[in-house]
Amino acid sequence: MRGNLLCVPCTVRAAYDVALRSTGDEDLQGEVVMEVVRWLSTIGRVDRFTPAELHTEVCRIARRVTGNPDPFRPVKVLSNRVAMRVLPTVRRMIEDSESFEEAFRKAVMAAICGNTIDFEVEGYKPSMSLLDRSLIECLGGTLSIDDTEKLMSLLSKSRRVLYLLDNAGEIAFDRLLIELIVDRYPLKLWAVVKEGPVLNDATMEDAEEVGLTSVVEVVTTGNDYVGLEMEGTSERFRALLEEADLIIAKGQGYYESIPEVEPAISTPVCVTY
């Protein structure tokens, strides 16, 4: 998915937000924003980039200017903590299901509802204090596009699955779905996080904080891009990507970027978003 002119003000807004999270120095905050504006003025047509690529560059500029390697770390720690507090309630809702199909659908819903823990969506800010209630309400909803039966069918035919994780906090609920998958299906599943910090995307540290590393093998992409960008990915990740029978990808970044690298992927992709 390529960008358009609306991505320009969105990218500048993102620069402002990341700058504020990166430093309390107003001069450096202004330098981050203006450096992003200068960079945007040099790239020509914005539709040469995906929104994910634009946000990746914002984070790199902010890191270079302020020296802060992980400005979202405080909210990631909070997200993980709050999600783990809610996790037992969601787990009970799934375990109370009368069939595997019902439990699977609830687990998928939990993983999707967890995607509301995102701090870089235009005009939206999650409330950690209301997360318990909002998640329960979300779990009681319905999916606009419900392909859970197709996903179950694909899983039943798969032996190697890659699960591309999105945000910190959210990954606690991915853990519930992953537990259900590996318990039910005779397959090997790898969960994938980012190698380095970018926005509030999950890293290995977050996977450890929510106990995911005790459930499945967790690997990194090898880079710190928003979404999926093959440049800089590790040989291990590329091999897993090539050998996978199924890819489950979480979140807007993957939704926007996977179509751009899809010619290199022959594996079915399920995006939960």
N, C-alpha and C positions, 0 to 999 in steps of 0.2 A: 504494500500500500504506500503510494508515494504522497509526499506532502503537497500542500497548496498554499495560497497566499495567507489563509487563516492561520497557518502554522507560524508565520512570522511574529504576530503579536503574542501568540501562545508561547513561543520560544523565549521571547523577551520577558514575559511574565514568569516563566520558569526560572530564568536567570535571576530575576529579582528574589524569588522565593529561596532558591538554592544559596544565593549570596547571603541572605539574612540568616540562614541556618549555618552557614560556614564561618561567619565572623560577626563580632559586635562592632567592628571598626567601620564606620560609615564611609570613609574614604575607600576602603577596600571593597565594600559592598558596591559602591558606585563604579569602581574600576571593573568589577566582574560584569556588571550589566553593560557597560560601555564596550568592553572587550567583546562580548557576545554580539552587540549591535554591529561593531566593526567587522566581526567575522561574517555575519549574515550579509553584509554589504559586499563581500568579496566572492560569495559562492555562486553568483548568477541566479539561475532558475532554482527556486526552492523545491521544485518537483524532481530534482535530481537526487533528493534525499528522502528517506522515510522519517516520520516523526520520531521514531526511536533513535535514529542516527543524530537528529538535531538535539535531542535531550542528552544523548551521550556526550556530545561536544560541549554542551553547557556545563555538565559535571566536570569535565576535564579542565575547562577554562577556570572554573571556580576553584578547583584543587590547585591549579598552577598559581593563581593569583593570591589565594589566602593561605595555602599550605595546609589546609584541613583535608585529610584524606577520606574522612567519612562523616560528613555533616549530618547525615540522617541517623547516626548511631543512637542518639538518645531516644528517638521515636521508635527505632527498631527494637531496642531493649524493652521499652514500654509495651509495644505491640505484642511481643513474645510473652511477656508477663501476663497481660490481660487475657490473651488467647488461651494460655495454659490454665487460667482460672476458670474460663468458660468451658474448656474442653470436656470435663467429666459430664456436664449437663448434656452436651451434644452427643457424647458417646452413648449415654443412656437412651437418648431418643432413637439412636440408630439400633441399639441392641434390643429395644422393645418392639422392633418390627416383626411382623408375622411371617415374612418370607425373605429370602435372600434378595429378591428383586426389589422389594420395598426398602430393605436396608441399603442396598446399593444406590438406589435413587436418592435416599436421604443423605448418604455419604457424598454423593456428587453435589447435591444441593449445598451441603456444608462447605465443601471445597469452593464452590462458586460464591456462596455468601461471604466466605472469608476474604474474597477478592475485594470486598468493600473497604478493607484496611489498606487504603492507598492514599498517599499524601500528595500526589502530583497529578490529580485530575482537575482540569479547569472548572472552577466554580463549586468544588466539592471538598469538604474536609471531614474525615471520620471523627466521631466522638468516642473516645476510649471509655468515657464514663457510662455511655449508653450502649456499649458494644453487646453486653449480655442480651438486652431487650431487643436490639435491632437484629441480632443473629437469629433469635428464636422466631421473630416475626418473619424474617427472610426464609427460614426453613419451612414455614407454613405456607409459603407461596408456591407458584408454579413456574415452569420454564417456558419462555416464549418459543424456544426451539428445543424440544426434548428428544435427544438422540441417545438416551441412556441404554435402550435396548440394542441399538447398533453398536454402542461401545462394549456392552457385555458380549455381544457376538464376536467382535474383533478380538477381545481379550481371550475368549475361548479358543481362538485359532492362533494366538501369539505365543511365542516362547521367549522373546527378548523385547522388553518394553522400556522406553525412556520416558521419564516423567519430568518435564521441564518446569521447575518451580518459579514462582513469581515473588511475592513480597514476604518480608518478615511478618510474624504474627499469623498471617494467612496460612503459612506452611504447617502450623499446628493442626489445621483442619484437613490439609492435604494428607497429613499423617494418618488420619482416620480412614480416608479412602484407600490409601496405599496399603494399610494393614488389611483391609477387607479384600483387596485385589490379591495380595500375595498369599493370603490364607485360603482363598477360594480356587485360584487358578494355578496350574503347574507351570509357572513361568519364572523368569529372572527379571527383576525390575531394578533399574538404577534411577535414583532421584538426582536431579541436576541443579546445582546452584551456581552463582557467579563466582569467578575466581577472586575478583576484587570489588570493593564497594562502588555502587552506582545507584543513586536515588535510595529508595528503601527496599531494593531487591535483596533477596535472601543470599547470604554467603554461608560458608561452612560453619562459621561461628553461630549463626542463627539456627542451622540444622541441628547443631549439638544442643543448643539451649532448649529446643522443643522435643528433644529425644528422638529425632528422626534417624540419627546415625545408629541407633540401637535396633531399628526396624529393618532398614535396607542399606545397601551400599550407596553412599552419597559421593558424587564426583562433581567436578567443576567444569565449566565451559572452557576454562583456560584464559578467558578475557573478562573485561568489565563493561561490555556493551549492554545497553538496554535492548531487550529482545534478543533476536538471533542474528548475529553477524559472523560469517565464517572467518574473517580476518582475525588472526591472533588466537583462534581456538586451538586447544591442545590436540596432539595426535590421538590421545586416548578418547577424547570426546568425539572427534571426527570418526574414529573407528566404530564407536558405539552407535553413532548416528547412522552410519552406513549399514550396520548389521542389525539394527532394530527392526522388528516386525510391526511395531506400532509406536507412535510418539503421542504422548498426552502433553499439551502445552497450556500453561496457565497465563492468563492476563493479556492486557492490551498491547504490551510491547511485542509479545510473540504474535499476537493477532495481526499487528501491523507489519511485522518484519518477515514472517515466514513466507508469505507469498512472493517476496523478492528473492528468496533462496530456494524456493520450491523446485525449480528445475534440477537442483542437485540432490533432491530428496525423493526417493522412489517409495518411501514408506507412507502408509496412511497416517494422517495427522488429525488428532481430535483436539480442538481448542476449547477450553472451558473458560468462560469470560462473562 
